[in-house]
Amino acid sequence: LLEGDQEDTDRKTTAVEADVGDDKIQYDENAPTTVDGGEGFNTLVIIGTQIGDKYVIDGLSVFGAGRYIEAVNIQRFVVAAEQGDDEIYLLSSSPYCTTVIAGGLGSDK
C-alpha cells in the first residue's frame, strides 16, 4: 500500500505499509520514504543505480543513491548496490534484522 495524496505537492515523504503476512518490498525510486513491514517475516530490498553511488546504512535506515529510507518491522534488509563503483558504509545494523549488502558489478568499497 502506497500512501500519498496526488494533489498534495508539498508532500515530502512516501509511506509504504505492508499488511499481515510475509511481504517483500522493493524500492527503486528517488524520494524520502518510510516503510512499515507490518506483521510476518518481511524483506525490504533497496535497489541501487548503474552509476557509482555512496550508501550509509544505520540500523534500518539507508541514505544514498538519491534516497533516504527509514524502515520498521523488517526482518531482512537488503541493499543491492547494482553497477558502478559504489561506496557502502555500514554504521550499525539492527539486532532484530538480517542485513545483506550486495555490491554488484564495479569496484565497490
Backbone as a printed PyTorch tensor [residue, N CA C, xyz], in Angstrom:
tensor([[[  0.8400,  -1.1670,   0.0000],
         [  0.0000,   0.0000,   0.0000],
         [  0.8840,   1.2280,   0.0000]],

        [[  0.7790,   2.0620,  -0.9880],
         [  1.4840,   3.3380,  -1.0210],
         [  0.5100,   4.4220,  -0.6220]],

        [[  0.9190,   5.2250,   0.3440],
         [  0.0610,   6.3020,   0.7880],
         [  0.5840,   7.6110,   0.2520]],

        [[ -0.3240,   8.4620,  -0.1590],
         [  0.0910,   9.7770,  -0.6290],
         [ -1.0470,  10.4190,  -1.3780]],

        [[ -1.1200,  11.6980,  -1.2970],
         [ -2.1640,  12.4520,  -1.9620],
         [ -1.5660,  13.0470,  -3.2280]],

        [[ -2.0640,  12.6200,  -4.3700],
         [ -1.5420,  13.1110,  -5.6410],
         [ -1.6960,  14.6280,  -5.7540]],

        [[ -2.6910,  15.2030,  -5.0610],
         [ -2.9440,  16.6390,  -5.1120],
         [ -2.0050,  17.4120,  -4.1810]],

        [[ -1.3740,  16.7150,  -3.2300],
         [ -0.5380,  17.3620,  -2.2210],
         [  0.8870,  17.5020,  -2.7450]],

        [[  1.2080,  18.6440,  -3.3400],
         [  2.5320,  18.8350,  -3.9310],
         [  3.5910,  19.1400,  -2.8820]],

        [[  3.1780,  19.4480,  -1.6380],
         [  4.1310,  19.7260,  -0.5710],
         [  4.5800,  18.4640,   0.1410]],

        [[  4.0180,  17.3310,  -0.1950],
         [  4.3550,  16.0810,   0.4930],
         [  5.8140,  15.7330,   0.2270]],

        [[  6.5660,  15.4540,   1.2930],
         [  7.9910,  15.2020,   1.1740],
         [  8.3530,  13.7350,   1.3400]],

        [[  7.4420,  12.8940,   1.8520],
         [  7.7620,  11.5080,   2.1640],
         [  6.6770,  10.5850,   1.6300]],

        [[  7.0910,   9.4420,   1.1100],
         [  6.1710,   8.3910,   0.7110],
         [  6.1800,   7.3400,   1.8060]],

        [[  5.0000,   6.8720,   2.2170],
         [  4.9030,   5.8360,   3.2440],
         [  4.4460,   4.5360,   2.5990]],

        [[  5.1350,   3.4370,   2.9140],
         [  4.7700,   2.1120,   2.4310],
         [  4.4340,   1.2710,   3.6530]],

        [[  3.2070,   0.7240,   3.6890],
         [  2.7880,  -0.0770,   4.8280],
         [  2.2890,  -1.4280,   4.3270]],

        [[  2.9620,  -2.4930,   4.7710],
         [  2.5350,  -3.8400,   4.4190],
         [  1.4850,  -4.2970,   5.4240]],

        [[  0.7640,  -5.3350,   5.0990],
         [ -0.2840,  -5.8460,   5.9720],
         [  0.2190,  -7.1100,   6.6550]],

        [[ -0.6910,  -7.9180,   7.1480],
         [ -0.3520,  -9.1620,   7.8300],
         [  0.2100, -10.1520,   6.8210]],

        [[  1.1810, -10.9630,   7.2520],
         [  1.7620, -11.9800,   6.3780],
         [  3.1810, -11.6310,   5.9890]],

        [[  3.7920, -12.4890,   5.1930],
         [  5.1700, -12.3140,   4.7490],
         [  5.1770, -11.4150,   3.5230]],

        [[  5.9770, -10.3680,   3.5690],
         [  5.9920,  -9.3920,   2.4910],
         [  7.4130,  -9.1730,   1.9820]],

        [[  7.5210,  -8.8300,   0.7040],
         [  8.7900,  -8.4060,   0.1220],
         [  8.5320,  -7.0700,  -0.5460]],

        [[  9.2820,  -6.0590,  -0.1180],
         [  9.1120,  -4.7140,  -0.6490],
         [ 10.4090,  -4.3350,  -1.3380]],

        [[ 10.3240,  -3.9520,  -2.6090],
         [ 11.4990,  -3.4980,  -3.3570],
         [ 11.3110,  -2.0270,  -3.6650]],

        [[ 12.3900,  -1.2830,  -3.5280],
         [ 12.3130,   0.1660,  -3.6750],
         [ 13.2970,   0.6170,  -4.7370]],

        [[ 12.7940,   1.3310,  -5.7510],
         [ 13.6390,   1.7470,  -6.8650],
         [ 13.2620,   3.1560,  -7.3340]],

        [[ 12.9980,   4.0540,  -6.3890],
         [ 12.6240,   5.4200,  -6.7290],
         [ 13.4320,   6.3970,  -5.8900]],

        [[ 13.4370,   7.6430,  -6.2860],
         [ 14.1780,   8.6720,  -5.5600],
         [ 13.2060,   9.5540,  -4.7980]],

        [[ 12.9810,   9.2260,  -3.5360],
         [ 12.1380,  10.0400,  -2.6630],
         [ 12.3540,   9.5790,  -1.2370]],

        [[ 12.2730,  10.5050,  -0.2730],
         [ 12.3140,  10.0660,   1.1220],
         [ 11.1200,   9.1480,   1.3960]],

        [[ 11.3860,   8.0250,   2.0500],
         [ 10.3460,   7.0130,   2.2140],
         [ 10.4350,   6.3750,   3.5950]],

        [[  9.2690,   6.0760,   4.1700],
         [  9.2110,   5.2560,   5.3690],
         [  8.4990,   3.9630,   4.9960]],

        [[  9.0030,   2.8450,   5.5250],
         [  8.4340,   1.5330,   5.2190],
         [  8.0920,   0.8490,   6.5360]],

        [[  6.8420,   0.3940,   6.6600],
         [  6.4060,  -0.4030,   7.8060],
         [  6.0240,  -1.7720,   7.2660]],

        [[  6.8320,  -2.7860,   7.5960],
         [  6.5900,  -4.1240,   7.0770],
         [  5.3540,  -4.7990,   7.6430]],

        [[  4.8510,  -4.3260,   8.7790],
         [  3.6810,  -4.9530,   9.3810],
         [  4.0570,  -6.2790,  10.0270]],

        [[  3.0890,  -7.1670,  10.1560],
         [  3.3110,  -8.4680,  10.7820],
         [  3.8970,  -9.4590,   9.7900]],

        [[  4.5100, -10.5260,  10.2980],
         [  5.0760, -11.5740,   9.4530],
         [  6.5620, -11.3520,   9.2360]],

        [[  7.1570, -12.1710,   8.3690],
         [  8.5740, -12.0470,   8.0190],
         [  8.6580, -11.1770,   6.7810]],

        [[  9.2700, -10.0080,   6.9110],
         [  9.2540,  -9.0180,   5.8460],
         [ 10.6590,  -8.6900,   5.3660]],

        [[ 10.8000,  -8.5550,   4.0470],
         [ 12.0710,  -8.2390,   3.4180],
         [ 11.9350,  -6.9170,   2.6820]],

        [[ 12.9020,  -6.0300,   2.8990],
         [ 12.9680,  -4.7670,   2.1700],
         [ 14.2310,  -4.7820,   1.3350]],

        [[ 14.0910,  -4.5700,   0.0200],
         [ 15.2210,  -4.5450,  -0.9050],
         [ 15.3540,  -3.1330,  -1.4660]],

        [[ 16.5070,  -2.5130,  -1.2360],
         [ 16.8150,  -1.2030,  -1.7940],
         [ 17.6680,  -1.4510,  -3.0340]],

        [[ 17.2040,  -0.9910,  -4.1950],
         [ 17.8870,  -1.2500,  -5.4600],
         [ 18.6630,  -0.0090,  -5.8820]],

        [[ 19.9580,  -0.1820,  -6.1230],
         [ 20.8320,   0.9250,  -6.4970],
         [ 20.7190,   1.3070,  -7.9650]],

        [[ 21.6370,   2.1700,  -8.3760],
         [ 21.6400,   2.6600,  -9.7530],
         [ 22.8110,   2.0380, -10.5230]],

        [[ 22.9390,   2.4080, -11.7790],
         [ 24.0090,   1.8790, -12.6200],
         [ 25.2770,   2.7170, -12.5370]],

        [[ 25.2460,   3.7950, -11.7660],
         [ 26.4430,   4.6290, -11.6090],
         [ 27.0100,   4.4280, -10.2080]],

        [[ 28.1860,   4.9640,  -9.9450],
         [ 28.7940,   4.8530,  -8.6290],
         [ 28.0090,   5.6550,  -7.5990]],

        [[ 27.5290,   4.9990,  -6.5670],
         [ 26.7420,   5.6450,  -5.5190],
         [ 27.4480,   5.5010,  -4.1760]],

        [[ 27.0600,   6.3410,  -3.2370],
         [ 27.5160,   6.2240,  -1.8570],
         [ 26.2990,   5.9010,  -1.0010]],

        [[ 26.4320,   4.8910,  -0.1450],
         [ 25.3580,   4.4820,   0.7550],
         [ 25.8550,   4.5470,   2.1900]],

        [[ 25.0130,   5.0290,   3.0830],
         [ 25.2680,   4.9860,   4.5110],
         [ 24.1070,   4.2390,   5.1410]],

        [[ 24.4180,   3.1130,   5.7950],
         [ 23.3950,   2.2740,   6.4140],
         [ 23.5420,   2.4050,   7.9220]],

        [[ 22.4400,   2.7570,   8.5890],
         [ 22.4300,   2.9350,  10.0360],
         [ 21.1720,   2.2500,  10.5800]],

        [[ 21.3360,   1.0430,  11.0940],
         [ 20.1800,   0.2880,  11.5770],
         [ 19.2620,  -0.0570,  10.4210]],

        [[ 18.0250,   0.4210,  10.4850],
         [ 17.0690,   0.1960,   9.4090],
         [ 16.8230,   1.4720,   8.6020]],

        [[ 17.8670,   2.2730,   8.4620],
         [ 17.8080,   3.4720,   7.6260],
         [ 18.9390,   3.4060,   6.6120]],

        [[ 18.6760,   3.9010,   5.4280],
         [ 19.7240,   3.9670,   4.4120],
         [ 19.6390,   5.3250,   3.7140]],

        [[ 20.7960,   5.9360,   3.5490],
         [ 20.9440,   7.1760,   2.8120],
         [ 21.8320,   6.8500,   1.6220]],

        [[ 21.4650,   7.3070,   0.4470],
         [ 22.3410,   7.1100,  -0.6970],
         [ 21.5940,   6.9100,  -1.9890]],

        [[ 22.3030,   7.1190,  -3.0750],
         [ 21.7380,   6.9860,  -4.4220],
         [ 20.4890,   7.8490,  -4.5740]],

        [[ 20.5060,   9.0250,  -3.9480],
         [ 19.3670,   9.9400,  -4.0420],
         [ 18.2010,   9.5680,  -3.1630]],

        [[ 18.4220,   8.6780,  -2.1920],
         [ 17.3130,   8.1760,  -1.3750],
         [ 17.5810,   8.3490,   0.1090]],

        [[ 16.4870,   8.4420,   0.8700],
         [ 16.5330,   8.3340,   2.3230],
         [ 15.3570,   7.4570,   2.7130]],

        [[ 15.6550,   6.3150,   3.3120],
         [ 14.6070,   5.3540,   3.6430],
         [ 14.7550,   4.9510,   5.1000]],

        [[ 13.6460,   5.0090,   5.8390],
         [ 13.5790,   4.5010,   7.2040],
         [ 12.5880,   3.3550,   7.2140]],

        [[ 12.8950,   2.2880,   7.9730],
         [ 12.0260,   1.1210,   7.9900],
         [ 11.7870,   0.6260,   9.4120]],

        [[ 10.6250,   0.0170,   9.6220],
         [ 10.2950,  -0.6760,  10.8690],
         [  9.6170,  -1.9880,  10.5040]],

        [[  9.6460,  -2.9420,  11.4320],
         [  9.0170,  -4.2510,  11.2280],
         [  9.5470,  -4.9680,   9.9920]],

        [[ 10.8710,  -4.8860,   9.7950],
         [ 11.5540,  -5.5590,   8.6940],
         [ 12.4980,  -6.5830,   9.3090]],

        [[ 12.4730,  -7.8180,   8.8120],
         [ 13.3340,  -8.8700,   9.3480],
         [ 14.5390,  -9.1460,   8.4510]],

        [[ 14.4680,  -8.7450,   7.2020],
         [ 15.5870,  -8.9110,   6.2620],
         [ 15.6990,  -7.6270,   5.4590]],

        [[ 16.8700,  -6.9760,   5.5460],
         [ 17.1060,  -5.6750,   4.9430],
         [ 18.2320,  -5.8450,   3.9320]],

        [[ 17.9350,  -5.6340,   2.6350],
         [ 18.9020,  -5.8750,   1.5680],
         [ 19.1880,  -4.5650,   0.8330]],

        [[ 20.4790,  -4.2380,   0.7010],
         [ 20.8960,  -3.1180,  -0.1340],
         [ 21.6200,  -3.7200,  -1.3300]],

        [[ 21.0150,  -3.6210,  -2.5080],
         [ 21.5860,  -4.1430,  -3.7530],
         [ 22.1510,  -2.9580,  -4.5270]],

        [[ 23.4610,  -2.7230,  -4.3890],
         [ 24.0880,  -1.5270,  -4.9470],
         [ 24.1000,  -1.5190,  -6.4800]],

        [[ 23.9990,  -2.6660,  -7.0900],
         [ 23.9850,  -2.7830,  -8.5530],
         [ 25.3210,  -2.3790,  -9.1540]],

        [[ 25.3060,  -1.7380, -10.3380],
         [ 26.5260,  -1.4430, -11.0850],
         [ 27.1890,  -0.1660, -10.5770]],

        [[ 28.3900,   0.0830, -11.0520],
         [ 29.1200,   1.2910, -10.6920],
         [ 30.0900,   1.0320,  -9.5530]],

        [[ 30.9890,   1.9650,  -9.3560],
         [ 31.9670,   1.8820,  -8.2730],
         [ 31.3440,   2.5070,  -7.0250]],

        [[ 30.6640,   1.6890,  -6.2460],
         [ 29.9040,   2.1580,  -5.0910],
         [ 30.7520,   2.1840,  -3.8250]],

        [[ 30.4070,   3.0870,  -2.9200],
         [ 30.9880,   3.1300,  -1.5850],
         [ 29.8560,   2.8540,  -0.6050]],

        [[ 30.0390,   1.8550,   0.2610],
         [ 28.9900,   1.4460,   1.1830],
         [ 29.5490,   1.5200,   2.6040]],

        [[ 28.8930,   2.2930,   3.4540],
         [ 29.3170,   2.4700,   4.8380],
         [ 28.2320,   1.9000,   5.7570]],

        [[ 28.5870,   0.8920,   6.5300],
         [ 27.6610,   0.2900,   7.4870],
         [ 28.0070,   0.8350,   8.8710]],

        [[ 27.1930,   1.7710,   9.3690],
         [ 27.4300,   2.3620,  10.6840],
         [ 26.9150,   1.4500,  11.7940]],

        [[ 25.7580,   0.8280,  11.5550],
         [ 25.1940,  -0.1100,  12.5290],
         [ 24.1570,  -0.9750,  11.8270]],

        [[ 23.8100,  -2.0720,  12.4820],
         [ 22.7380,  -2.9250,  11.9810],
         [ 21.7980,  -3.2320,  13.1380]],

        [[ 20.5860,  -3.5950,  12.8260],
         [ 19.5840,  -3.8840,  13.8450],
         [ 19.7840,  -5.3020,  14.3820]],

        [[ 19.6770,  -5.4940,  15.6970],
         [ 19.8000,  -6.8420,  16.2530],
         [ 18.5810,  -7.7120,  15.9290]],

        [[ 17.5310,  -7.1160,  15.4010],
         [ 16.2890,  -7.8280,  15.1000],
         [ 16.1300,  -8.1140,  13.6130]],

        [[ 17.1740,  -7.8560,  12.8380],
         [ 17.0600,  -7.9250,  11.3850],
         [ 18.3750,  -8.4000,  10.7750]],

        [[ 18.2820,  -9.2200,   9.7360],
         [ 19.4540,  -9.6140,   8.9670],
         [ 19.7210,  -8.5300,   7.9320]],

        [[ 20.9480,  -8.0230,   7.8950],
         [ 21.3210,  -7.0080,   6.9230],
         [ 22.1960,  -7.6520,   5.8590]],

        [[ 21.8170,  -7.4870,   4.5840],
         [ 22.5560,  -8.0540,   3.4610],
         [ 22.9990,  -6.8970,   2.5620]],

        [[ 24.2810,  -6.8720,   2.2400],
         [ 24.8040,  -5.8560,   1.3190],
         [ 25.3460,  -6.5780,   0.0960]],

        [[ 24.7580,  -6.2930,  -1.0610],
         [ 25.1680,  -6.9070,  -2.3150],
         [ 25.7710,  -5.8190,  -3.2020]],

        [[ 27.0910,  -5.8710,  -3.4020],
         [ 27.7830,  -4.8280,  -4.1360],
         [ 27.4820,  -4.7770,  -5.6190]],

        [[ 27.2710,  -5.9050,  -6.2380],
         [ 27.0150,  -5.9220,  -7.6770],
         [ 28.2760,  -5.7070,  -8.4860]],

        [[ 28.1370,  -5.2330,  -9.7280],
         [ 29.2630,  -5.0070, -10.6280],
         [ 29.9840,  -3.7270, -10.2550]],

        [[ 31.2510,  -3.6400, -10.5850],
         [ 32.0460,  -2.4530, -10.3050],
         [ 33.0380,  -2.7240,  -9.1920]],

        [[ 33.8430,  -1.7290,  -8.8990],
         [ 34.8300,  -1.8380,  -7.8180],
         [ 34.2480,  -1.1680,  -6.5750]],

        [[ 33.5320,  -1.9390,  -5.7960],
         [ 32.8470,  -1.4130,  -4.6190],
         [ 33.7570,  -1.4260,  -3.4020]],

        [[ 33.5310,  -0.4550,  -2.5200],
         [ 34.2810,  -0.3670,  -1.2620],
         [ 33.3150,  -0.5170,  -0.1170]]])
